[in-house]
């Protein structure tokens, strides 16, 4: 039986094993008890288990005296926008992001429309373990309402970040692969609003994934062939809750998730949309850092995790940010990783430069990032960190969010995952062999 993974931003587990209706009810009740008075938004990705969890969570919230606004199928960044637009005090997104179909999860939002910060999330986690709830009496049970168009406000905000007419004039043919998650509903609508001819794959939110959900090169090989076969200028590939975006260029080459953020940072820098620094996390490629440096813009690195990036963005008054898993964060839209921001701003870059995506990708700083993982107990990590620091004495070592080793032209991060019972090893270097070597050496120490 797998472990239920509980973090400050929510939980994930395998349905019927660690994640059950009882767990969902207890977690939603603890969340409700910790939040100020007001309505709570709920939405889900397309997973087949979403409707069942939605029923359990709505019941828990109603029984806690909460009025619930049900957005039904909606992307995670859309739920963040809805919280602010509807004046709710928080939200619950039912999704396991890129995890396999047997998983589902719960992600928590505050009234500011962003994933809960670490302090607030820790209180709810503790309340869950303590069994905290505030069940209402029969005459104070909450009511459930729906939203006529849960995607409209988000669409408007994303379109406001780009020159819509310039993109329309290009009449791009594009492919979007939502893999039967939540992204197709707004994704197709956005691309059509930008004047694109849209080749949509997996846009129906059935949760019956056509391929492994994580948008990696290995999982998207069939999509690459579709991009070239249908003569598209770009392939946009979302994860099930649509907060991550991977790119495929017009030649069918997998550009990936790391390049998504770097290309969006370039677009922001060259159009003068930045009035402050940018923030990325410790596992994100230095491509964005180097692009920002070319424009005299400072970069700050946070701990891994969307909430940590957003905390530092707010603290540093950053004008842009994101994570290298394909999640740009444009604060004018919201403090949530957003694949729709990525799609619109990538098209804006294509339209403005007149260059194909392959050329734009080749113009990025040429670095190679390697990601691997191992099933190692978290209790062993302090011992492993000591070994890493002793082995790589020529690197600047920092602890806190795992162990990060920084050299002048490369880095290595080893940390326990927040969403899976694994240890992640991420390295970046001038060449793929050098990056892979760093991960291999870390793996040897992990045993």
C-alpha positions in Angstrom: 0.0 0.0 0.0 1.5 3.4 -1.0 1.9 6.2 1.4 -0.6 9.1 1.5 1.5 12.2 0.6 0.5 15.2 2.7 2.2 18.6 2.2 1.5 22.2 3.1 -0.3 22.6 -0.2 -2.6 19.6 0.0 -2.4 15.8 -0.4 -2.2 13.1 -3.0 -2.7 9.3 -2.8 -3.9 6.3 -4.7 -7.7 5.8 -4.7 -9.0 2.9 -2.7 -5.7 2.6 -0.8 -4.5 5.7 0.9 -7.0 8.3 -0.6 -10.5 7.4 0.4 -13.8 9.4 0.7 -13.2 9.4 4.5 -9.7 11.0 4.0 -11.2 13.6 1.6 -14.0 14.5 4.1 -11.6 14.9 7.0 -9.2 17.0 5.0 -12.0 19.3 3.6 -13.5 19.6 7.1 -10.1 20.6 8.5 -9.6 23.2 5.7 -13.0 24.7 6.3 -12.4 24.9 10.1 -9.2 26.9 9.5 -10.6 29.4 6.9 -12.4 32.7 7.7 -16.1 32.9 7.1 -17.2 32.9 3.4 -17.7 30.8 0.3 -15.3 28.2 -1.0 -14.7 27.4 -4.7 -14.3 23.8 -5.8 -13.1 22.4 -9.1 -11.5 19.3 -10.6 -9.4 18.0 -13.4 -10.8 15.4 -15.8 -9.8 12.3 -13.8 -12.4 9.6 -13.6 -12.3 9.7 -9.8 -12.9 13.4 -9.7 -16.7 13.3 -9.5 -16.6 10.9 -6.5 -14.2 13.0 -4.6 -16.1 16.2 -5.5 -19.2 14.7 -3.9 -17.4 13.8 -0.7 -15.7 17.2 -0.4 -18.8 19.2 -1.2 -20.7 17.2 1.4 -18.0 17.9 4.0 -17.9 21.6 3.2 -21.8 21.9 3.2 -21.9 20.0 6.5 -19.4 22.5 7.9 -21.8 25.3 7.1 -19.9 26.5 4.0 -21.6 27.7 0.8 -19.8 26.1 -2.1 -19.3 27.4 -5.6 -18.8 24.5 -8.0 -16.7 25.2 -11.1 -16.9 21.6 -12.2 -14.0 20.8 -14.6 -11.5 23.7 -14.4 -7.7 24.0 -14.6 -5.8 24.8 -11.5 -4.8 28.3 -12.6 -8.5 29.0 -13.5 -9.6 28.1 -10.0 -7.0 30.6 -8.7 -8.6 33.3 -10.8 -12.1 32.3 -9.8 -11.3 32.7 -6.1 -10.6 36.4 -6.6 -13.3 37.1 -9.1 -16.0 35.5 -6.9 -14.8 36.9 -3.6 -14.3 33.5 -2.1 -12.2 32.8 1.0 -10.5 29.8 -0.6 -10.7 26.9 -2.9 -10.1 23.2 -3.3 -8.8 21.9 -6.6 -9.2 18.1 -7.0 -6.2 16.9 -9.0 -3.1 14.8 -8.8 -1.4 17.0 -11.5 1.0 14.8 -13.6 0.6 11.6 -11.4 -0.7 8.4 -13.0 -4.5 7.7 -13.3 -4.7 5.7 -10.0 -3.8 8.9 -8.1 -5.9 11.9 -7.2 -5.4 14.7 -4.8 -6.5 17.9 -3.1 -4.8 21.3 -3.6 -5.7 24.2 -1.3 -6.0 27.9 -2.2 -6.4 30.9 0.0 -8.5 34.0 -0.6 -5.7 35.7 -2.6 -6.2 33.0 -5.3 -2.8 31.3 -4.8 -1.8 28.0 -3.3 -1.6 28.2 0.4 1.7 29.4 1.9 3.7 27.1 4.0 2.5 28.5 7.4 -1.2 28.4 6.5 -0.9 25.0 4.9 1.0 23.5 7.9 -1.9 24.6 10.2 -4.4 22.7 8.0 -2.2 19.7 7.8 -2.0 19.6 11.6 -5.7 20.1 11.9 -6.3 17.2 9.6 -4.1 14.9 11.8 -5.9 16.2 14.9 -9.3 15.5 13.3 -10.5 19.1 13.6 -13.9 20.0 12.2 -16.8 22.4 12.8 -19.9 20.5 11.8 -22.9 22.8 11.4 -26.4 22.2 12.8 -29.3 21.3 10.5 -30.4 24.9 10.0 -26.9 26.1 9.0 -26.0 23.6 6.3 -24.2 25.3 3.3 -25.7 25.6 -0.2 -24.1 24.7 -3.5 -24.1 26.9 -6.6 -22.5 26.7 -10.0 -20.7 29.1 -12.3 -22.2 29.9 -15.7 -18.8 30.4 -17.3 -15.9 29.5 -15.0 -13.3 30.2 -17.7 -14.2 33.7 -18.9 -12.3 35.8 -16.4 -9.2 33.7 -16.8 -9.4 34.0 -20.6 -9.7 37.7 -20.4 -6.7 38.1 -18.1 -4.5 35.9 -20.3 -5.4 37.8 -23.5 -4.6 41.0 -21.8 -0.9 40.0 -21.5 -0.3 39.8 -25.3 -0.9 41.7 -28.5 -4.0 39.7 -29.7 -4.2 41.4 -33.1 -0.6 40.7 -33.9 -1.1 37.0 -33.2 -4.3 36.9 -35.1 -2.6 38.3 -38.1 -0.3 35.3 -38.3 -3.1 32.8 -38.5 -1.0 30.1 -36.8 -1.9 26.4 -37.1 -1.2 24.9 -33.7 -1.7 21.6 -31.9 -2.9 21.3 -28.3 -2.7 18.0 -26.4 -4.7 18.2 -23.1 -4.6 14.4 -22.7 -8.2 14.4 -21.5 -7.4 16.5 -18.5 -8.9 19.9 -17.6 -6.8 22.1 -20.0 -8.8 21.5 -23.2 -11.9 23.5 -22.3 -10.1 26.8 -21.9 -7.1 25.9 -24.1 -9.0 25.5 -27.3 -11.1 28.6 -26.5 -7.9 30.6 -25.9 -6.2 29.5 -29.1 -9.3 30.3 -31.2 -9.5 33.7 -29.6 -6.0 34.3 -30.8 -7.0 33.5 -34.4 -5.3 30.0 -34.5 -6.4 27.0 -36.5 -6.5 24.5 -33.7 -5.7 20.8 -34.0 -7.1 19.6 -30.6 -6.2 16.2 -29.1 -7.6 14.9 -25.9 -9.5 18.1 -25.3 -12.5 16.2 -23.8 -12.0 16.0 -20.0 -12.8 12.3 -19.6 -9.7 11.5 -17.6 -9.0 8.5 -19.9 -5.4 9.6 -20.6 -4.1 8.7 -24.1 -0.6 8.6 -22.8 1.3 8.8 -19.5 0.3 12.2 -18.0 3.6 13.8 -17.3 4.5 15.8 -20.4 8.0 14.4 -21.0 9.8 13.7 -24.3 9.3 10.0 -23.8 5.5 10.3 -23.2 5.0 12.7 -26.1 6.7 10.9 -29.0 3.3 10.3 -30.7 2.3 13.9 -30.3 5.6 15.1 -32.0 4.6 13.1 -35.1 1.2 14.8 -35.1 2.7 18.3 -34.9 4.7 17.7 -38.1 2.0 15.6 -39.8 -0.6 18.3 -39.3 1.9 21.1 -40.3 1.6 23.0 -37.0 4.0 25.7 -35.9 3.9 24.5 -32.3 2.6 21.7 -30.2 1.3 22.7 -26.8 1.2 19.8 -24.3 -0.5 20.2 -20.9 -0.5 18.1 -17.8 -4.0 17.0 -16.5 -4.6 20.1 -14.3 -3.0 22.5 -16.9 -0.6 24.3 -14.8 2.3 22.9 -16.8 3.2 23.2 -20.4 5.7 21.4 -22.6 6.5 22.6 -26.2 7.1 20.8 -29.4 8.6 22.8 -32.3 7.5 22.7 -35.9 10.1 20.0 -36.8 8.6 17.7 -34.2 11.4 18.3 -31.7 10.5 18.2 -28.1 11.5 21.6 -26.7 10.3 20.6 -23.3 9.1 22.3 -20.1 12.2 24.1 -19.1 12.2 26.1 -22.3 8.6 27.2 -21.8 9.5 29.5 -18.9 12.7 30.7 -20.6 10.8 31.7 -23.8 8.2 33.5 -21.7 10.8 35.3 -19.7 12.4 36.4 -23.0 9.0 37.7 -24.2 8.5 39.6 -21.0 12.0 41.2 -21.1 11.9 42.2 -24.7 8.4 43.8 -24.5 9.2 45.8 -21.3 6.6 44.0 -19.2 9.1 43.6 -16.4 9.3 46.3 -13.7 11.1 44.2 -11.1 13.2 41.0 -10.7 12.2 37.5 -11.6 11.9 34.5 -9.3 12.6 30.9 -10.1 13.2 27.9 -7.9 16.4 26.0 -7.1 15.6 23.3 -9.6 14.9 25.5 -12.6 17.3 25.9 -15.5 19.6 28.9 -15.5 18.4 29.8 -19.0 15.9 32.3 -17.5 18.6 33.7 -15.2 20.9 34.3 -18.1 18.2 35.9 -20.2 17.2 38.2 -17.4 20.8 39.1 -16.8 21.1 40.2 -20.4 18.4 42.8 -19.7 19.9 43.9 -16.4 17.2 42.1 -14.4 18.0 40.3 -11.2 17.0 36.7 -10.5 16.2 35.2 -7.1 15.9 31.5 -6.4 13.3 30.1 -4.0 12.9 26.6 -2.5 11.2 24.2 -4.9 7.4 24.5 -4.8 4.9 26.9 -6.3 4.0 28.4 -2.9 7.7 29.1 -2.2 8.1 30.8 -5.6 5.1 33.0 -5.1 6.1 33.9 -1.5 9.5 35.2 -2.9 7.8 36.9 -5.9 5.6 38.9 -3.5 8.5 39.6 -1.1 10.8 40.8 -3.9 8.0 42.5 -5.9 8.9 40.4 -8.8 7.3 41.1 -12.2 7.6 37.5 -13.4 8.5 34.0 -12.2 7.8 30.4 -12.5 9.2 26.9 -12.3 11.1 24.8 -14.8 8.4 22.2 -15.0 6.6 24.3 -17.6 4.9 26.6 -15.2 5.2 30.4 -15.9 3.7 32.7 -13.3 2.6 36.1 -14.5 1.3 38.1 -11.5 -1.0 40.2 -13.7 -3.0 36.9 -14.3 -2.4 35.3 -10.9 0.1 33.7 -8.6 -0.4 30.2 -10.0 1.6 28.3 -12.6 -0.3 28.7 -15.8 -0.1 26.7 -19.1 -2.5 29.2 -20.8 -0.1 32.1 -20.0 2.6 29.9 -21.6 0.6 29.3 -24.7 -0.4 32.9 -25.3 3.0 34.4 -24.6 4.8 31.8 -26.7 2.6 32.7 -29.6 3.2 36.4 -28.9 7.0 35.7 -29.2 6.5 33.8 -32.5 4.4 36.6 -33.9 6.6 39.5 -32.8 9.9 37.9 -33.9 8.7 36.2 -37.0 11.0 33.3 -36.2 10.0 29.6 -36.0 10.0 28.0 -32.6 13.0 25.8 -33.5 15.1 28.9 -34.1 13.9 30.6 -30.9 14.7 27.5 -28.9 18.2 27.4 -30.5 18.8 31.0 -29.4 18.3 30.2 -25.8 21.4 29.8 -23.6 22.6 26.3 -24.5 22.6 24.3 -21.2 21.6 20.7 -20.6 19.4 19.7 -17.7 19.2 16.1 -16.4 16.5 14.8 -14.1 16.4 11.5 -12.4 14.9 9.9 -9.3 15.4 7.1 -6.8 13.2 5.3 -4.3 15.2 6.2 -1.2 13.8 6.8 2.3 13.8 10.5 3.3 15.4 9.5 6.6 18.6 8.7 4.7 18.9 12.2 3.2 21.0 13.9 5.9 23.6 11.1 5.6 23.6 11.5 1.8 23.9 15.2 2.0 27.0 14.9 4.2 28.5 12.5 1.6 27.7 14.9 -1.3 29.3 17.8 0.5 32.4 15.8 1.3 32.7 14.6 -2.3 32.2 17.9 -4.0 34.4 20.2 -2.0 34.8 22.6 -4.9 31.1 23.5 -5.0 29.2 26.0 -3.0 26.8 23.9 -0.9 23.5 25.1 0.5 20.9 23.1 2.5 17.3 23.8 3.4 15.4 22.6 0.3 17.5 19.5 0.0 21.1 19.9 -1.0 22.1 22.3 -3.8 25.7 22.3 -5.1 26.6 25.3 -7.3 29.6 25.7 -9.5 30.4 28.5 -11.9 28.8 26.8 -14.9 26.7 23.9 -13.4 24.7 22.9 -10.4 23.2 19.8 -8.8 20.1 19.5 -6.6 19.2 16.5 -4.5 16.0 16.6 -2.5 13.0 14.6 -1.3 9.9 15.0 -3.5 6.9 16.8 -2.0 4.4 14.8 -4.1 5.9 11.3 -4.4 7.9 9.0 -2.0 11.1 9.5 -4.0 14.3 11.4 -4.0 14.9 13.7 -7.1 18.3 14.5 -8.6 18.4 17.4 -10.9 21.6 18.7 -12.6 22.4 21.3 -15.2 25.7 21.7 -17.1 27.0 22.9 -20.5 26.5 19.4 -21.9 24.1 16.5 -21.4 27.0 14.1 -20.5 28.2 16.4 -17.8 24.8 16.9 -16.3 24.1 13.1 -16.4 27.4 12.5 -14.7 26.4 14.7 -11.8 23.1 12.8 -11.3 24.9 9.5 -11.7 27.4 10.4 -9.0 24.6 11.4 -6.7 22.8 8.2 -7.4 25.9 6.2 -6.4 25.9 7.9 -3.0 22.2 7.1 -2.7 22.9 3.5 -3.3 
